[in-house]
Amino acid sequence: MTKTLIVHIGAGKTGTSSIQAALKENGKLLEQHRVKYLGMLLEYSHKEYPWQFPGGSVDFLRLPVGRQKREVLDILKKEIEGDDSTDTLVWSNEWMFGRHNTFIPALNAAKEFGYNVIIVCYVREHGSWSRSAYEQWGIKHKTYVGEIKTYREYFEANPIRFMASINPWIKAFDCNVKLRNFESRGDVVSDFFAELGINEEFRASRVNEKLSPEELLARAVFNNLSPSPTSPVEFLRCFRAQELHTPLGSESWMKRLLPTPDDIEWLRKATSADLGQLNQILKSSGEPPLVYREVRLSEYKNNQDVLNMLLLQLLTIQAKRISRLESELSIRKSKQA
């Protein structure tokens, strides 16, 4: 039996989470088209291993490469042997974009079981992508040690090299890599569903919407006070600070962090060679080239009333948590007495 395995590798900040949410929400529609979504880490396939859940990437990546390959192949083999109700399987995880050494060996070997492996990847022009990426991994999910880095500091430490991640996939799967220009595709969720042969209406939810200026500021302040990398969940779960300091006003501080036109121009010059290589591949695939577009750098300005309300809500939540903990502690002490 031959099946098509569509592997969506991202890249991050190109609608990946929205695509994954739509695949999850439209299971019955997928079934009608003989398509099955396997999840981010094959959690909707045969459950064989403890890392098969959306947050299992860390556990999976800790495994030796040989074991990773064996376990992925074991799952994919069971999928092709045990289910004749589907023709197309979909695996979507943006972690695969820069981790070719982990996933390519298993996917190459899967071809021996009868899989036609197709790689789908969306790319954005570096300048427009960088603003979204900075807010996500530079501020909201701080991925480094120390205080919040400015836009330029972040990308000096983390240069954008899309081609370094894409080339190994092209080398392994050649014309079966479908590189898509994110900016020319309009609604990427509809575009991806069309790749699956689904053109009718489906349920869709936007995921990872852009943060309001006030929440972006609150998260930046929160993460700036943490010396370690900080997950977005920590902001929601716990709002504690050892020391508060305001060297600048809120708007002045955020403006210092966010990119200026000169910063965007600096990044574009630094990534011009990578852009040229991307465009050569897009051209050979019949895709329009990525072009420099004006990045709208709207002046950062927060609404003081909204910010006050946000801070009041956070203080109220923390007050309730402290009160509850004090009550629980009092009960425990009375039982021990």
Phi and psi restraints in degrees (value plus and minus 20) as a CYANA .aco file:
   2 THR   PHI    -130.7   -90.7
   2 THR   PSI     115.4   155.4
   3 LYS   PHI    -152.3  -112.3
   3 LYS   PSI     133.8   173.8
   4 THR   PHI    -112.8   -72.8
   4 THR   PSI     109.6   149.6
   5 LEU   PHI    -133.3   -93.3
   5 LEU   PSI      87.6   127.6
   6 ILE   PHI    -112.4   -72.4
   6 ILE   PSI      98.5   138.5
   7 VAL   PHI    -129.7   -89.7
   7 VAL   PSI      91.4   131.4
   8 HIS   PHI    -115.9   -75.9
   8 HIS   PSI      92.8   132.8
   9 ILE   PHI    -124.1   -84.1
   9 ILE   PSI      -7.9    32.1
  10 GLY   PHI      87.2   127.2
  10 GLY   PSI    -156.7  -116.7
  11 ALA   PHI     -96.2   -56.2
  11 ALA   PSI     148.5   188.5
  12 GLY   PHI     -77.3   -37.3
  12 GLY   PSI     131.2   171.2
  13 LYS   PHI      44.7    84.7
  13 LYS   PSI      12.0    52.0
  14 THR   PHI    -148.6  -108.6
  14 THR   PSI      16.0    56.0
  15 GLY   PHI      62.9   102.9
  15 GLY   PSI      -5.9    34.1
  16 THR   PHI     -80.0   -40.0
  16 THR   PSI     -67.2   -27.2
  17 SER   PHI     -84.0   -44.0
  17 SER   PSI     -56.4   -16.4
  18 SER   PHI     -87.6   -47.6
  18 SER   PSI     -58.8   -18.8
  19 ILE   PHI     -82.4   -42.4
  19 ILE   PSI     -65.6   -25.6
  20 GLN   PHI     -83.5   -43.5
  20 GLN   PSI     -60.7   -20.7
  21 ALA   PHI     -83.8   -43.8
  21 ALA   PSI     -61.7   -21.7
  22 ALA   PHI     -86.4   -46.4
  22 ALA   PSI     -59.4   -19.4
  23 LEU   PHI     -82.3   -42.3
  23 LEU   PSI     -60.0   -20.0
  24 LYS   PHI     -89.7   -49.7
  24 LYS   PSI     -58.6   -18.6
  25 GLU   PHI     -97.5   -57.5
  25 GLU   PSI     -37.9     2.1
  26 ASN   PHI    -135.9   -95.9
  26 ASN   PSI      21.3    61.3
  27 GLY   PHI     -76.0   -36.0
  27 GLY   PSI     -64.0   -24.0
  28 LYS   PHI     -86.8   -46.8
  28 LYS   PSI     -59.2   -19.2
  29 LEU   PHI     -84.4   -44.4
  29 LEU   PSI     -60.2   -20.2
  30 LEU   PHI     -81.7   -41.7
  30 LEU   PSI     -63.2   -23.2
  31 GLU   PHI     -78.1   -38.1
  31 GLU   PSI     -60.1   -20.1
  32 GLN   PHI     -81.3   -41.3
  32 GLN   PSI     -46.9    -6.9
  33 HIS   PHI    -122.3   -82.3
  33 HIS   PSI      -5.7    34.3
  34 ARG   PHI      39.2    79.2
  34 ARG   PSI      20.1    60.1
  35 VAL   PHI    -138.3   -98.3
  35 VAL   PSI     120.6   160.6
  36 LYS   PHI    -149.3  -109.3
  36 LYS   PSI     110.3   150.3
  37 TYR   PHI    -110.2   -70.2
  37 TYR   PSI     104.2   144.2
  38 LEU   PHI    -109.4   -69.4
  38 LEU   PSI     -30.5     9.5
  39 GLY   PHI      77.1   117.1
  39 GLY   PSI    -191.8  -151.8
  40 MET   PHI     -99.8   -59.8
  40 MET   PSI     -59.1   -19.1
  41 LEU   PHI    -150.0  -110.0
  41 LEU   PSI      25.6    65.6
  42 LEU   PHI      40.1    80.1
  42 LEU   PSI       8.2    48.2
  43 GLU   PHI     -92.1   -52.1
  43 GLU   PSI     -36.4     3.6
  44 TYR   PHI    -120.9   -80.9
  44 TYR   PSI     -10.6    29.4
  45 SER   PHI    -118.1   -78.1
  45 SER   PSI    -182.9  -142.9
  46 HIS   PHI     -84.2   -44.2
  46 HIS   PSI     103.9   143.9
  47 LYS   PHI     -99.0   -59.0
  47 LYS   PSI      88.2   128.2
  48 GLU   PHI    -141.6  -101.6
  48 GLU   PSI     -48.3    -8.3
  49 TYR   PHI    -154.5  -114.5
  49 TYR   PSI     130.9   170.9
  50 PRO   PHI     -86.0   -46.0
  50 PRO   PSI     -38.3     1.7
  51 TRP   PHI    -103.1   -63.1
  51 TRP   PSI     -19.5    20.5
  52 GLN   PHI    -102.9   -62.9
  52 GLN   PSI      49.9    89.9
  53 PHE   PHI    -172.7  -132.7
  53 PHE   PSI     139.5   179.5
  54 PRO   PHI     -74.2   -34.2
  54 PRO   PSI     -51.8   -11.8
  55 GLY   PHI    -116.9   -76.9
  55 GLY   PSI      -3.0    37.0
  56 GLY   PHI    -106.9   -66.9
  56 GLY   PSI     -12.4    27.6
  57 SER   PHI     -79.1   -39.1
  57 SER   PSI     -61.5   -21.5
  58 VAL   PHI     -82.1   -42.1
  58 VAL   PSI     -65.4   -25.4
  59 ASP   PHI     -82.3   -42.3
  59 ASP   PSI     -62.1   -22.1
  60 PHE   PHI     -85.0   -45.0
  60 PHE   PSI     -64.0   -24.0
  61 LEU   PHI     -91.4   -51.4
  61 LEU   PSI     -35.7     4.3
  62 ARG   PHI     -96.0   -56.0
  62 ARG   PSI     -39.2     0.8
  63 LEU   PHI     -91.7   -51.7
  63 LEU   PSI     130.1   170.1
  64 PRO   PHI     -78.6   -38.6
  64 PRO   PSI     127.6   167.6
  65 VAL   PHI     -76.6   -36.6
  65 VAL   PSI     -59.8   -19.8
  66 GLY   PHI     -81.6   -41.6
  66 GLY   PSI     -59.5   -19.5
  67 ARG   PHI     -91.7   -51.7
  67 ARG   PSI     -57.8   -17.8
  68 GLN   PHI     -74.8   -34.8
  68 GLN   PSI     -68.6   -28.6
  69 LYS   PHI     -81.0   -41.0
  69 LYS   PSI     -67.5   -27.5
  70 ARG   PHI     -80.2   -40.2
  70 ARG   PSI     -63.8   -23.8
  71 GLU   PHI     -92.1   -52.1
  71 GLU   PSI     -59.8   -19.8
  72 VAL   PHI     -82.9   -42.9
  72 VAL   PSI     -64.6   -24.6
  73 LEU   PHI     -83.3   -43.3
  73 LEU   PSI     -57.3   -17.3
  74 ASP   PHI     -80.1   -40.1
  74 ASP   PSI     -64.0   -24.0
  75 ILE   PHI     -86.5   -46.5
  75 ILE   PSI     -67.0   -27.0
  76 LEU   PHI     -86.1   -46.1
  76 LEU   PSI     -54.4   -14.4
  77 LYS   PHI     -85.0   -45.0
  77 LYS   PSI     -63.5   -23.5
  78 LYS   PHI     -83.3   -43.3
  78 LYS   PSI     -54.7   -14.7
  79 GLU   PHI     -86.1   -46.1
  79 GLU   PSI     -60.0   -20.0
  80 ILE   PHI    -101.5   -61.5
  80 ILE   PSI     -44.2    -4.2
  81 GLU   PHI    -106.4   -66.4
  81 GLU   PSI     -50.2   -10.2
  82 GLY   PHI    -125.2   -85.2
  82 GLY   PSI     -22.3    17.7
  83 ASP   PHI    -159.4  -119.4
  83 ASP   PSI      92.1   132.1
  84 ASP   PHI    -124.3   -84.3
  84 ASP   PSI      -5.2    34.8
  85 SER   PHI    -112.2   -72.2
  85 SER   PSI     -22.3    17.7
  86 THR   PHI    -147.8  -107.8
  86 THR   PSI     128.5   168.5
  87 ASP   PHI    -129.0   -89.0
  87 ASP   PSI     -45.3    -5.3
  88 THR   PHI    -149.8  -109.8
  88 THR   PSI     111.8   151.8
  89 LEU   PHI    -133.9   -93.9
  89 LEU   PSI     125.8   165.8
  90 VAL   PHI    -145.7  -105.7
  90 VAL   PSI     108.3   148.3
  91 TRP   PHI    -143.1  -103.1
  91 TRP   PSI     101.8   141.8
  92 SER   PHI    -147.2  -107.2
  92 SER   PSI      98.9   138.9
  93 ASN   PHI    -180.1  -140.1
  93 ASN   PSI      95.7   135.7
  94 GLU   PHI     -88.4   -48.4
  94 GLU   PSI     -34.1     5.9
  95 TRP   PHI     -83.0   -43.0
  95 TRP   PSI     -44.6    -4.6
  96 MET   PHI     -90.2   -50.2
  96 MET   PSI     -42.5    -2.5
  97 PHE   PHI     -74.3   -34.3
  97 PHE   PSI     -68.8   -28.8
  98 GLY   PHI    -123.8   -83.8
  98 GLY   PSI      -8.9    31.1
  99 ARG   PHI    -142.5  -102.5
  99 ARG   PSI      31.4    71.4
 100 HIS   PHI     -82.6   -42.6
 100 HIS   PSI     -53.5   -13.5
 101 ASN   PHI     -83.4   -43.4
 101 ASN   PSI     -46.1    -6.1
 102 THR   PHI    -101.7   -61.7
 102 THR   PSI     -63.6   -23.6
 103 PHE   PHI    -119.9   -79.9
 103 PHE   PSI     -50.5   -10.5
 104 ILE   PHI     -81.1   -41.1
 104 ILE   PSI     -63.9   -23.9
 105 PRO   PHI     -76.8   -36.8
 105 PRO   PSI     -62.7   -22.7
 106 ALA   PHI     -88.1   -48.1
 106 ALA   PSI     -62.6   -22.6
 107 LEU   PHI     -88.9   -48.9
 107 LEU   PSI     -54.6   -14.6
 108 ASN   PHI     -83.5   -43.5
 108 ASN   PSI     -63.6   -23.6
 109 ALA   PHI     -87.1   -47.1
 109 ALA   PSI     -48.5    -8.5
 110 ALA   PHI     -83.5   -43.5
 110 ALA   PSI     -44.1    -4.1
 111 LYS   PHI     -82.4   -42.4
 111 LYS   PSI     -47.2    -7.2
 112 GLU   PHI     -88.6   -48.6
 112 GLU   PSI     -42.5    -2.5
 113 PHE   PHI    -104.2   -64.2
 113 PHE   PSI     -26.3    13.7
 114 GLY   PHI      89.4   129.4
 114 GLY   PSI      -6.1    33.9
 115 TYR   PHI    -107.3   -67.3
 115 TYR   PSI     114.4   154.4
 116 ASN   PHI    -115.9   -75.9
 116 ASN   PSI      83.4   123.4
 117 VAL   PHI    -109.6   -69.6
 117 VAL   PSI     103.6   143.6
 118 ILE   PHI    -139.8   -99.8
 118 ILE   PSI     108.5   148.5
 119 ILE   PHI    -121.4   -81.4
 119 ILE   PSI     106.8   146.8
 120 VAL   PHI    -136.2   -96.2
 120 VAL   PSI     108.8   148.8
 121 CYS   PHI    -161.6  -121.6
 121 CYS   PSI     110.5   150.5
 122 TYR   PHI    -121.4   -81.4
 122 TYR   PSI     120.0   160.0
 123 VAL   PHI    -149.7  -109.7
 123 VAL   PSI     129.5   169.5
 124 ARG   PHI    -140.6  -100.6
 124 ARG   PSI     137.6   177.6
 125 GLU   PHI     -83.0   -43.0
 125 GLU   PSI     121.2   161.2
 126 HIS   PHI     -77.9   -37.9
 126 HIS   PSI     -62.6   -22.6
 127 GLY   PHI     -84.2   -44.2
 127 GLY   PSI     -67.3   -27.3
 128 SER   PHI     -89.3   -49.3
 128 SER   PSI     -56.1   -16.1
 129 TRP   PHI     -86.4   -46.4
 129 TRP   PSI     -56.6   -16.6
 130 SER   PHI     -84.3   -44.3
 130 SER   PSI     -55.4   -15.4
 131 ARG   PHI     -84.2   -44.2
 131 ARG   PSI     -66.5   -26.5
 132 SER   PHI     -83.3   -43.3
 132 SER   PSI     -62.6   -22.6
 133 ALA   PHI     -85.1   -45.1
 133 ALA   PSI     -59.4   -19.4
 134 TYR   PHI     -84.7   -44.7
 134 TYR   PSI     -64.8   -24.8
 135 GLU   PHI     -83.6   -43.6
 135 GLU   PSI     -53.8   -13.8
 136 GLN   PHI     -96.1   -56.1
 136 GLN   PSI     -75.0   -35.0
 137 TRP   PHI    -123.1   -83.1
 137 TRP   PSI     -32.8     7.2
 138 GLY   PHI    -111.6   -71.6
 138 GLY   PSI     -49.9    -9.9
 139 ILE   PHI    -140.4  -100.4
 139 ILE   PSI     -84.4   -44.4
 140 LYS   PHI     -81.1   -41.1
 140 LYS   PSI     -69.8   -29.8
 141 HIS   PHI    -135.5   -95.5
 141 HIS   PSI      66.0   106.0
 142 LYS   PHI     -87.0   -47.0
 142 LYS   PSI      98.8   138.8
 143 THR   PHI    -123.7   -83.7
 143 THR   PSI      -2.3    37.7
 144 TYR   PHI    -164.2  -124.2
 144 TYR   PSI     151.0   191.0
 145 VAL   PHI    -110.1   -70.1
 145 VAL   PSI     125.2   165.2
 146 GLY   PHI      81.2   121.2
 146 GLY   PSI    -189.1  -149.1
 147 GLU   PHI     -90.2   -50.2
 147 GLU   PSI     144.7   184.7
 148 ILE   PHI     -78.7   -38.7
 148 ILE   PSI     107.0   147.0
 149 LYS   PHI    -100.5   -60.5
 149 LYS   PSI     128.7   168.7
 150 THR   PHI     -89.5   -49.5
 150 THR   PSI     146.6   186.6
 151 TYR   PHI     -70.6   -30.6
 151 TYR   PSI     -70.5   -30.5
 152 ARG   PHI     -87.7   -47.7
 152 ARG   PSI     -62.0   -22.0
 153 GLU   PHI     -79.0   -39.0
 153 GLU   PSI     -59.9   -19.9
 154 TYR   PHI     -84.3   -44.3
 154 TYR   PSI     -65.3   -25.3
 155 PHE   PHI    -103.0   -63.0
 155 PHE   PSI     -37.5     2.5
 156 GLU   PHI     -87.6   -47.6
 156 GLU   PSI     -55.8   -15.8
 157 ALA   PHI    -101.8   -61.8
 157 ALA   PSI     -43.8    -3.8
 158 ASN   PHI    -151.4  -111.4
 158 ASN   PSI      52.9    92.9
 159 PRO   PHI     -79.4   -39.4
 159 PRO   PSI     124.6   164.6
 160 ILE   PHI    -105.0   -65.0
 160 ILE   PSI      97.0   137.0
 161 ARG   PHI    -154.9  -114.9
 161 ARG   PSI      56.8    96.8
 162 PHE   PHI     -79.0   -39.0
 162 PHE   PSI     -61.6   -21.6
 163 MET   PHI     -84.6   -44.6
 163 MET   PSI     -50.7   -10.7
 164 ALA   PHI     -82.5   -42.5
 164 ALA   PSI     -49.8    -9.8
 165 SER   PHI    -107.1   -67.1
 165 SER   PSI     -51.8   -11.8
 166 ILE   PHI    -102.3   -62.3
 166 ILE   PSI     -56.6   -16.6
 167 ASN   PHI     -75.5   -35.5
 167 ASN   PSI     -63.5   -23.5
 168 PRO   PHI     -81.8   -41.8
 168 PRO   PSI     -54.0   -14.0
 169 TRP   PHI     -87.9   -47.9
 169 TRP   PSI     -61.1   -21.1
 170 ILE   PHI     -85.5   -45.5
 170 ILE   PSI     -60.2   -20.2
 171 LYS   PHI     -82.9   -42.9
 171 LYS   PSI     -56.7   -16.7
 172 ALA   PHI    -101.3   -61.3
 172 ALA   PSI     -55.9   -15.9
 173 PHE   PHI    -141.9  -101.9
 173 PHE   PSI     -22.4    17.6
 174 ASP   PHI      30.3    70.3
 174 ASP   PSI    -141.5  -101.5
 175 CYS   PHI     -91.6   -51.6
 175 CYS   PSI     -27.1    12.9
 176 ASN   PHI    -104.0   -64.0
 176 ASN   PSI     -15.3    24.7
 177 VAL   PHI    -114.8   -74.8
 177 VAL   PSI     100.6   140.6
 178 LYS   PHI    -126.5   -86.5
 178 LYS   PSI      81.2   121.2
 179 LEU   PHI    -110.6   -70.6
 179 LEU   PSI     101.9   141.9
 180 ARG   PHI    -133.0   -93.0
 180 ARG   PSI     117.6   157.6
 181 ASN   PHI     -99.8   -59.8
 181 ASN   PSI      83.8   123.8
 182 PHE   PHI     -74.0   -34.0
 182 PHE   PSI     -60.8   -20.8
 183 GLU   PHI     -94.1   -54.1
 183 GLU   PSI     -39.4     0.6
 184 SER   PHI    -117.7   -77.7
 184 SER   PSI     -25.0    15.0
 185 ARG   PHI    -113.1   -73.1
 185 ARG   PSI     -27.9    12.1
 186 GLY   PHI      50.1    90.1
 186 GLY   PSI    -138.2   -98.2
 187 ASP   PHI    -101.5   -61.5
 187 ASP   PSI      85.8   125.8
 188 VAL   PHI     -88.8   -48.8
 188 VAL   PSI     -46.8    -6.8
 189 VAL   PHI     -86.2   -46.2
 189 VAL   PSI     -66.0   -26.0
 190 SER   PHI     -82.9   -42.9
 190 SER   PSI     -58.6   -18.6
 191 ASP   PHI     -83.2   -43.2
 191 ASP   PSI     -62.1   -22.1
 192 PHE   PHI     -88.6   -48.6
 192 PHE   PSI     -60.6   -20.6
 193 PHE   PHI     -83.6   -43.6
 193 PHE   PSI     -55.2   -15.2
 194 ALA   PHI     -83.1   -43.1
 194 ALA   PSI     -54.4   -14.4
 195 GLU   PHI     -81.6   -41.6
 195 GLU   PSI     -49.0    -9.0
 196 LEU   PHI    -105.6   -65.6
 196 LEU   PSI     -20.9    19.1
 197 GLY   PHI      63.2   103.2
 197 GLY   PSI      -1.5    38.5
 198 ILE   PHI    -130.9   -90.9
 198 ILE   PSI      92.3   132.3
 199 ASN   PHI    -137.6   -97.6
 199 ASN   PSI     -23.7    16.3
 200 GLU   PHI    -104.8   -64.8
 200 GLU   PSI     155.9   195.9
 201 GLU   PHI     -86.6   -46.6
 201 GLU   PSI     122.5   162.5
 202 PHE   PHI    -162.5  -122.5
 202 PHE   PSI     142.6   182.6
 203 ARG   PHI     -96.3   -56.3
 203 ARG   PSI     117.5   157.5
 204 ALA   PHI    -165.1  -125.1
 204 ALA   PSI     121.7   161.7
 205 SER   PHI    -149.7  -109.7
 205 SER   PSI     116.3   156.3
 206 ARG   PHI     -99.1   -59.1
 206 ARG   PSI     112.6   152.6
 207 VAL   PHI    -139.9   -99.9
 207 VAL   PSI     130.5   170.5
 208 ASN   PHI      37.1    77.1
 208 ASN   PSI      28.3    68.3
 209 GLU   PHI     -81.0   -41.0
 209 GLU   PSI     133.4   173.4
 210 LYS   PHI     -79.8   -39.8
 210 LYS   PSI     114.3   154.3
 211 LEU   PHI     -89.4   -49.4
 211 LEU   PSI     127.9   167.9
 212 SER   PHI     -85.9   -45.9
 212 SER   PSI     136.5   176.5
 213 PRO   PHI     -75.3   -35.3
 213 PRO   PSI     -56.5   -16.5
 214 GLU   PHI     -89.5   -49.5
 214 GLU   PSI     -63.3   -23.3
 215 GLU   PHI     -90.0   -50.0
 215 GLU   PSI     -56.5   -16.5
 216 LEU   PHI     -79.5   -39.5
 216 LEU   PSI     -63.5   -23.5
 217 LEU   PHI     -82.7   -42.7
 217 LEU   PSI     -67.4   -27.4
 218 ALA   PHI     -80.6   -40.6
 218 ALA   PSI     -61.9   -21.9
 219 ARG   PHI     -89.0   -49.0
 219 ARG   PSI     -57.3   -17.3
 220 ALA   PHI     -83.3   -43.3
 220 ALA   PSI     -64.3   -24.3
 221 VAL   PHI     -82.9   -42.9
 221 VAL   PSI     -65.3   -25.3
 222 PHE   PHI     -79.8   -39.8
 222 PHE   PSI     -69.5   -29.5
 223 ASN   PHI     -92.1   -52.1
 223 ASN   PSI     -46.1    -6.1
 224 ASN   PHI     -86.4   -46.4
 224 ASN   PSI     -46.6    -6.6
 225 LEU   PHI    -105.4   -65.4
 225 LEU   PSI     -25.4    14.6
 226 SER   PHI    -120.6   -80.6
 226 SER   PSI     105.5   145.5
 227 PRO   PHI     -94.3   -54.3
 227 PRO   PSI     -33.2     6.8
 228 SER   PHI    -128.4   -88.4
 228 SER   PSI     146.4   186.4
 229 PRO   PHI     -74.5   -34.5
 229 PRO   PSI     123.4   163.4
 230 THR   PHI    -153.3  -113.3
 230 THR   PSI     101.1   141.1
 231 SER   PHI     -94.0   -54.0
 231 SER   PSI     130.0   170.0
 232 PRO   PHI     -77.5   -37.5
 232 PRO   PSI     -48.7    -8.7
 233 VAL   PHI     -84.6   -44.6
 233 VAL   PSI     -51.7   -11.7
 234 GLU   PHI     -83.2   -43.2
 234 GLU   PSI     -54.3   -14.3
 235 PHE   PHI     -83.6   -43.6
 235 PHE   PSI     -60.7   -20.7
 236 LEU   PHI     -95.2   -55.2
 236 LEU   PSI     -52.7   -12.7
 237 ARG   PHI    -105.0   -65.0
 237 ARG   PSI     -50.7   -10.7
 238 CYS   PHI    -173.0  -133.0
 238 CYS   PSI     105.7   145.7
 239 PHE   PHI    -141.8  -101.8
 239 PHE   PSI      64.2   104.2
 240 ARG   PHI    -144.1  -104.1
 240 ARG   PSI     128.7   168.7
 241 ALA   PHI    -162.8  -122.8
 241 ALA   PSI     113.4   153.4
 242 GLN   PHI     -99.6   -59.6
 242 GLN   PSI     -50.5   -10.5
 243 GLU   PHI    -173.7  -133.7
 243 GLU   PSI     109.5   149.5
 244 LEU   PHI    -124.4   -84.4
 244 LEU   PSI     114.5   154.5
 245 HIS   PHI    -167.1  -127.1
 245 HIS   PSI     125.5   165.5
 246 THR   PHI    -149.6  -109.6
 246 THR   PSI      57.4    97.4
 247 PRO   PHI     -86.9   -46.9
 247 PRO   PSI     -45.3    -5.3
 248 LEU   PHI    -155.7  -115.7
 248 LEU   PSI     140.3   180.3
 249 GLY   PHI     -85.1   -45.1
 249 GLY   PSI     140.6   180.6
 250 SER   PHI     -78.3   -38.3
 250 SER   PSI     -65.3   -25.3
 251 GLU   PHI     -88.2   -48.2
 251 GLU   PSI     -60.9   -20.9
 252 SER   PHI     -83.2   -43.2
 252 SER   PSI     -60.8   -20.8
 253 TRP   PHI     -85.4   -45.4
 253 TRP   PSI     -66.4   -26.4
 254 MET   PHI     -85.5   -45.5
 254 MET   PSI     -58.3   -18.3
 255 LYS   PHI     -83.6   -43.6
 255 LYS   PSI     -53.0   -13.0
 256 ARG   PHI     -88.0   -48.0
 256 ARG   PSI     -52.9   -12.9
 257 LEU   PHI     -96.6   -56.6
 257 LEU   PSI     -64.9   -24.9
 258 LEU   PHI     -95.3   -55.3
 258 LEU   PSI     137.7   177.7
 259 PRO   PHI     -91.3   -51.3
 259 PRO   PSI     127.5   167.5
 260 THR   PHI    -120.2   -80.2
 260 THR   PSI     148.5   188.5
 261 PRO   PHI     -75.0   -35.0
 261 PRO   PSI     -56.8   -16.8
 262 ASP   PHI     -84.8   -44.8
 262 ASP   PSI     -57.0   -17.0
 263 ASP   PHI     -84.6   -44.6
 263 ASP   PSI     -64.5   -24.5
 264 ILE   PHI     -81.9   -41.9
 264 ILE   PSI     -62.3   -22.3
 265 GLU   PHI     -84.2   -44.2
 265 GLU   PSI     -59.9   -19.9
 266 TRP   PHI     -79.1   -39.1
 266 TRP   PSI     -65.9   -25.9
 267 LEU   PHI     -86.4   -46.4
 267 LEU   PSI     -59.2   -19.2
 268 ARG   PHI     -84.0   -44.0
 268 ARG   PSI     -59.6   -19.6
 269 LYS   PHI     -84.9   -44.9
 269 LYS   PSI     -59.0   -19.0
 270 ALA   PHI     -88.8   -48.8
 270 ALA   PSI     -42.4    -2.4
 271 THR   PHI    -133.8   -93.8
 271 THR   PSI      -7.4    32.6
 272 SER   PHI     -82.2   -42.2
 272 SER   PSI     -59.4   -19.4
 273 ALA   PHI     -85.7   -45.7
 273 ALA   PSI     -61.7   -21.7
 274 ASP   PHI     -82.9   -42.9
 274 ASP   PSI     -60.9   -20.9
 275 LEU   PHI     -82.8   -42.8
 275 LEU   PSI     -62.2   -22.2
 276 GLY   PHI     -80.7   -40.7
 276 GLY   PSI     -61.5   -21.5
 277 GLN   PHI     -86.9   -46.9
 277 GLN   PSI     -62.3   -22.3
 278 LEU   PHI     -78.3   -38.3
 278 LEU   PSI     -64.5   -24.5
 279 ASN   PHI     -86.7   -46.7
 279 ASN   PSI     -51.9   -11.9
 280 GLN   PHI     -82.1   -42.1
 280 GLN   PSI     -61.5   -21.5
 281 ILE   PHI     -90.9   -50.9
 281 ILE   PSI     -62.6   -22.6
 282 LEU   PHI     -79.7   -39.7
 282 LEU   PSI     -62.3   -22.3
 283 LYS   PHI     -82.0   -42.0
 283 LYS   PSI     -63.6   -23.6
 284 SER   PHI     -87.0   -47.0
 284 SER   PSI     -40.1    -0.1
 285 SER   PHI    -114.6   -74.6
 285 SER   PSI     -18.0    22.0
 286 GLY   PHI      59.3    99.3
 286 GLY   PSI      -4.7    35.3
 287 GLU   PHI    -114.5   -74.5
 287 GLU   PSI     127.0   167.0
 288 PRO   PHI     -87.0   -47.0
 288 PRO   PSI     132.0   172.0
 289 PRO   PHI     -93.1   -53.1
 289 PRO   PSI     135.2   175.2
 290 LEU   PHI     -94.6   -54.6
 290 LEU   PSI     112.1   152.1
 291 VAL   PHI    -143.6  -103.6
 291 VAL   PSI     132.3   172.3
 292 TYR   PHI     -86.6   -46.6
 292 TYR   PSI     100.2   140.2
 293 ARG   PHI    -135.2   -95.2
 293 ARG   PSI     131.9   171.9
 294 GLU   PHI     -84.9   -44.9
 294 GLU   PSI     100.8   140.8
 295 VAL   PHI    -103.1   -63.1
 295 VAL   PSI      99.8   139.8
 296 ARG   PHI     -93.6   -53.6
 296 ARG   PSI      84.7   124.7
 297 LEU   PHI    -120.4   -80.4
 297 LEU   PSI      54.6    94.6
 298 SER   PHI     -82.0   -42.0
 298 SER   PSI     120.8   160.8
 299 GLU   PHI     -81.8   -41.8
 299 GLU   PSI     108.7   148.7
 300 TYR   PHI     -87.9   -47.9
 300 TYR   PSI     106.1   146.1
 301 LYS   PHI    -171.2  -131.2
 301 LYS   PSI     103.6   143.6
 302 ASN   PHI    -122.0   -82.0
 302 ASN   PSI     133.5   173.5
 303 ASN   PHI    -108.6   -68.6
 303 ASN   PSI      95.6   135.6
 304 GLN   PHI     -81.0   -41.0
 304 GLN   PSI     -56.7   -16.7
 305 ASP   PHI     -84.1   -44.1
 305 ASP   PSI     -64.5   -24.5
 306 VAL   PHI     -85.2   -45.2
 306 VAL   PSI     -61.1   -21.1
 307 LEU   PHI     -83.5   -43.5
 307 LEU   PSI     -62.5   -22.5
 308 ASN   PHI     -79.9   -39.9
 308 ASN   PSI     -61.7   -21.7
 309 MET   PHI     -85.1   -45.1
 309 MET   PSI     -61.5   -21.5
 310 LEU   PHI     -81.1   -41.1
 310 LEU   PSI     -66.4   -26.4
 311 LEU   PHI     -85.0   -45.0
 311 LEU   PSI     -57.9   -17.9
 312 LEU   PHI     -83.1   -43.1
 312 LEU   PSI     -62.4   -22.4
 313 GLN   PHI     -83.0   -43.0
 313 GLN   PSI     -63.6   -23.6
 314 LEU   PHI     -83.3   -43.3
 314 LEU   PSI     -62.5   -22.5
 315 LEU   PHI     -83.9   -43.9
 315 LEU   PSI     -59.8   -19.8
 316 THR   PHI     -84.2   -44.2
 316 THR   PSI     -64.7   -24.7
 317 ILE   PHI     -80.0   -40.0
 317 ILE   PSI     -64.9   -24.9
 318 GLN   PHI     -87.6   -47.6
 318 GLN   PSI     -57.3   -17.3
 319 ALA   PHI     -81.3   -41.3
 319 ALA   PSI     -60.9   -20.9
 320 LYS   PHI     -85.9   -45.9
 320 LYS   PSI     -60.2   -20.2
 321 ARG   PHI     -84.6   -44.6
 321 ARG   PSI     -64.1   -24.1
 322 ILE   PHI     -83.2   -43.2
 322 ILE   PSI     -62.9   -22.9
 323 SER   PHI     -81.5   -41.5
 323 SER   PSI     -62.6   -22.6
 324 ARG   PHI     -84.8   -44.8
 324 ARG   PSI     -62.5   -22.5
 325 LEU   PHI     -85.7   -45.7
 325 LEU   PSI     -59.2   -19.2
 326 GLU   PHI     -83.8   -43.8
 326 GLU   PSI     -59.0   -19.0
 327 SER   PHI     -85.2   -45.2
 327 SER   PSI     -64.1   -24.1
 328 GLU   PHI     -83.9   -43.9
 328 GLU   PSI     -59.7   -19.7
 329 LEU   PHI     -84.7   -44.7
 329 LEU   PSI     -59.9   -19.9
 330 SER   PHI     -83.2   -43.2
 330 SER   PSI     -61.5   -21.5
 331 ILE   PHI     -83.7   -43.7
 331 ILE   PSI     -62.1   -22.1
 332 ARG   PHI     -83.8   -43.8
 332 ARG   PSI     -60.9   -20.9
 333 LYS   PHI     -84.5   -44.5
 333 LYS   PSI     -59.3   -19.3
 334 SER   PHI     -88.1   -48.1
 334 SER   PSI     -51.5   -11.5
 335 LYS   PHI     -92.6   -52.6
 335 LYS   PSI     -52.4   -12.4
 336 GLN   PHI     -97.9   -57.9
 336 GLN   PSI     -40.1    -0.1
